[in-house]
């Protein structure tokens, strides 16, 4: 395999290769190929930073050039998905993930006033309005959008349906949207950010789920029902609830 424009790495054993493929929007993608001892009878092990399973057609006659061609078709089929997410990344403040990978389909976008919206874009249907969950004071609920403009991008449709202007790098400093937890006084904890908010609009203090759970659990006035703890906000003493964190 001698195409230097596609081959970006090969190890000394000639067993591990990395092949480059560019989609039509100019993004570079890399396919890591590990050849098995019974190559080419046995299909190679492949890995790439994509949001869908890697499924390639392989026979003993399949060449690496043909494998590269299949990978190029795959990344091109995902081009609109990445276009949608790149627009979100460039025009909004993304709270999570902190450093998105090409395989990440979820974005948590800052709205302001300790509120955010979590969106999950479908890699195979990227122009459909995504599954959304609003997080913030006095609300945590899922949204189902019944109307949309197919001519507009996902970000524009979200803006129109929610009737808001998303804070962006052009209009806001990220520090103004990254409010620290009211218990540990940090914003990011074990890669997570505050996602529990006091429901009293006069307070609206955010907390990490685990911080709030551990705090309330230590108080004698707290009561528990199944996996939910009921207590008082450490700041305003108004009722607050938190569910036990799911072990990942």
C-alpha positions as CSV (number, residue, x, y, z in Angstrom):
1,X,0.0,0.0,0.0
2,X,2.1,2.9,-1.4
3,X,-0.2,5.9,-1.5
4,X,1.5,8.3,0.9
5,X,-1.4,10.8,0.8
6,X,-3.5,8.2,2.5
7,X,-1.0,6.3,4.6
8,X,0.0,8.3,7.7
9,X,1.6,5.7,9.8
10,X,2.9,2.1,9.7
11,X,4.7,0.3,12.5
12,X,8.0,-1.6,12.1
13,X,6.2,-4.9,12.0
14,X,4.0,-3.8,9.1
15,X,1.0,-4.9,11.2
16,X,-0.6,-1.6,12.3
17,X,-1.4,1.1,9.8
18,X,-3.3,4.4,9.9
19,X,-5.1,5.6,6.8
20,X,-6.3,9.2,6.3
21,X,-9.6,10.1,4.7
22,X,-11.0,13.6,4.2
23,X,-14.8,14.2,3.9
24,X,-16.0,16.9,1.4
25,X,-16.2,19.5,4.2
26,X,-12.5,19.2,4.7
27,X,-12.4,17.3,8.0
28,X,-9.6,14.7,8.3
29,X,-10.4,11.3,9.7
30,X,-8.0,8.4,10.5
31,X,-8.7,4.7,10.3
32,X,-6.4,2.5,12.4
33,X,-6.0,-1.0,10.8
34,X,-4.4,-3.9,12.6
35,X,-3.6,-6.8,10.4
36,X,-4.1,-10.3,11.8
37,X,-1.5,-13.1,11.7
38,X,-3.7,-14.9,9.1
39,X,-4.0,-11.8,6.8
40,X,-5.6,-11.6,4.3
41,X,-7.7,-14.6,5.1
42,X,-8.8,-13.0,8.4
43,X,-10.3,-9.6,8.4
44,X,-8.2,-6.8,10.0
45,X,-9.2,-5.1,13.3
46,X,-10.3,-1.5,12.5
47,X,-10.9,1.5,14.7
48,X,-11.9,5.1,14.0
49,X,-13.4,8.1,15.8
50,X,-16.9,7.8,14.4
51,X,-20.4,7.7,16.0
52,X,-21.5,4.5,14.4
53,X,-20.2,0.9,14.4
54,X,-17.4,0.2,11.9
55,X,-18.7,-2.5,9.5
56,X,-16.6,-3.2,6.4
57,X,-17.0,-5.9,3.7
58,X,-13.9,-8.0,3.7
59,X,-12.8,-11.0,1.7
60,X,-9.3,-12.5,1.2
61,X,-9.2,-10.6,-2.0
62,X,-10.0,-7.2,-0.4
63,X,-7.1,-4.7,-0.7
64,X,-6.3,-1.9,1.7
65,X,-7.1,0.6,-1.0
66,X,-10.6,-0.9,-1.1
67,X,-10.8,-0.8,2.7
68,X,-9.9,2.9,2.5
69,X,-12.6,3.5,-0.1
70,X,-15.2,1.9,2.2
71,X,-14.0,4.2,5.1
72,X,-14.2,7.2,2.8
73,X,-17.8,6.4,1.9
74,X,-18.6,6.0,5.6
75,X,-17.2,9.4,6.7
76,X,-18.8,11.1,3.7
77,X,-22.2,9.6,4.8
78,X,-21.6,11.2,8.2
79,X,-20.6,14.6,6.8
80,X,-23.9,16.3,7.6
81,X,-23.8,15.0,11.1
82,X,-20.5,16.6,11.7
83,X,-21.6,19.8,10.0
84,X,-24.5,20.1,12.5
85,X,-22.2,19.5,15.5
86,X,-19.5,21.8,14.2
87,X,-22.1,24.7,13.9
88,X,-23.2,24.0,17.5
89,X,-19.5,23.9,18.7
90,X,-18.7,27.2,16.9
91,X,-21.8,29.2,17.7
92,X,-22.7,28.2,21.2
93,X,-20.9,27.5,24.5
94,X,-20.8,23.8,24.9
95,X,-20.5,22.7,28.5
96,X,-20.2,19.0,27.9
97,X,-18.3,17.2,26.5
98,X,-15.3,19.4,27.5
99,X,-13.4,18.3,24.4
100,X,-15.8,16.7,22.0
101,X,-14.6,13.8,19.8
102,X,-16.0,13.0,16.3
103,X,-17.8,10.1,17.9
104,X,-19.7,12.3,20.4
105,X,-23.3,12.8,19.4
106,X,-24.3,14.7,22.6
107,X,-23.9,18.3,23.4
108,X,-24.9,20.2,26.5
109,X,-25.4,23.8,25.5
110,X,-25.4,26.8,27.9
111,X,-28.6,28.9,27.8
112,X,-27.9,31.2,30.7
113,X,-29.2,31.7,34.3
114,X,-27.8,28.3,35.3
115,X,-29.9,26.6,32.6
116,X,-28.7,24.4,29.7
117,X,-30.1,22.1,27.1
118,X,-28.8,18.6,26.4
119,X,-29.2,17.5,22.7
120,X,-28.5,14.2,21.1
121,X,-28.1,14.3,17.3
122,X,-28.9,11.1,15.3
123,X,-25.8,10.3,13.2
124,X,-28.0,8.8,10.5
125,X,-30.6,11.5,10.5
126,X,-28.7,14.6,11.6
127,X,-31.1,17.2,10.2
128,X,-34.0,15.9,12.3
129,X,-34.5,17.9,15.5
130,X,-32.6,16.0,18.2
131,X,-33.8,14.5,21.4
132,X,-33.5,17.3,24.0
133,X,-33.6,17.7,27.7
134,X,-33.7,21.1,29.4
135,X,-31.9,21.4,32.7
136,X,-32.2,24.3,35.1
137,X,-34.0,26.0,38.0
138,X,-37.6,24.9,38.2
139,X,-37.5,22.6,35.2
140,X,-35.9,19.3,34.1
141,X,-37.9,17.9,31.2
142,X,-37.7,16.4,27.8
143,X,-38.8,18.3,24.7
144,X,-40.6,16.8,21.7
145,X,-40.6,19.2,18.8
146,X,-43.6,18.9,16.5
147,X,-42.8,21.7,14.1
148,X,-39.6,22.5,12.4
149,X,-38.2,24.2,9.2
150,X,-36.4,21.6,7.1
151,X,-34.6,24.3,5.3
152,X,-32.9,25.5,8.5
153,X,-30.1,24.0,10.5
154,X,-30.7,22.1,13.8
155,X,-29.3,25.1,15.8
156,X,-31.6,27.6,14.1
157,X,-34.6,25.3,14.6
158,X,-33.7,25.0,18.3
159,X,-33.4,28.7,18.6
160,X,-36.8,29.3,16.9
161,X,-38.6,26.6,18.9
162,X,-37.2,27.7,22.3
163,X,-37.5,31.4,21.3
164,X,-34.0,32.2,22.7
165,X,-30.6,33.4,21.6
166,X,-27.9,31.0,22.6
167,X,-24.9,32.6,24.3
168,X,-21.9,32.3,22.0
169,X,-18.2,33.0,22.1
170,X,-19.0,36.2,20.3
171,X,-21.4,37.5,23.0
172,X,-20.4,35.9,26.3
173,X,-17.3,34.8,28.2
174,X,-17.5,31.1,29.1
175,X,-16.7,31.9,32.7
176,X,-20.0,33.7,33.1
177,X,-21.8,30.5,32.1
178,X,-19.7,28.1,34.1
179,X,-21.1,28.5,37.6
180,X,-19.3,26.4,40.2
181,X,-21.0,23.9,42.5
182,X,-22.3,25.4,45.7
183,X,-20.7,22.6,47.8
184,X,-17.3,21.8,46.4
185,X,-16.8,25.2,44.8
186,X,-15.5,23.8,41.5
187,X,-17.1,23.7,38.1
188,X,-15.8,20.4,36.8
189,X,-15.6,17.3,39.0
190,X,-14.5,13.9,37.7
191,X,-15.3,15.3,34.2
192,X,-18.9,16.1,35.3
193,X,-20.3,19.6,35.7
194,X,-23.1,20.9,38.0
195,X,-26.4,19.4,36.8
196,X,-28.7,19.8,39.9
197,X,-30.2,23.3,40.5
198,X,-32.2,24.7,43.4
199,X,-35.8,25.1,42.1
200,X,-36.3,28.4,43.9
201,X,-35.8,31.0,41.2
202,X,-34.5,33.5,43.8
203,X,-31.7,31.0,44.6
204,X,-31.0,28.8,41.5
205,X,-27.7,27.6,43.0
206,X,-26.2,24.7,41.0
207,X,-24.6,21.6,42.5
208,X,-22.9,18.4,41.3
209,X,-25.3,15.5,41.7
210,X,-22.9,13.5,43.8
211,X,-22.0,16.6,46.0
212,X,-25.6,17.3,46.7
213,X,-26.4,13.7,47.4
214,X,-23.5,13.3,49.9
215,X,-24.4,16.6,51.6
216,X,-28.1,15.8,52.1
217,X,-27.3,12.2,53.1
218,X,-25.3,13.5,56.1
219,X,-28.1,15.6,57.5
220,X,-30.5,14.1,60.1
221,X,-33.4,16.0,58.7
222,X,-33.1,14.4,55.3
223,X,-35.5,11.6,54.3
224,X,-35.1,9.0,51.5
225,X,-37.7,7.3,49.3
226,X,-36.3,4.5,47.1
227,X,-33.4,6.2,45.2
228,X,-34.5,9.8,45.8
229,X,-33.3,12.0,48.7
230,X,-35.5,14.9,50.0
231,X,-33.9,17.7,52.0
232,X,-33.2,21.4,52.1
233,X,-31.0,23.6,49.8
234,X,-27.7,24.4,51.6
235,X,-28.1,28.0,50.5
236,X,-31.8,29.0,50.9
237,X,-33.2,26.1,52.9
238,X,-36.0,25.6,50.4
239,X,-37.0,21.9,49.6
240,X,-34.6,20.2,47.2
241,X,-34.4,16.6,45.9
242,X,-31.7,14.6,44.3
243,X,-31.5,11.0,42.9
244,X,-28.7,8.6,43.7
245,X,-26.1,8.8,40.9
246,X,-26.2,5.8,38.6
247,X,-23.0,3.8,38.7
248,X,-21.4,3.7,35.3
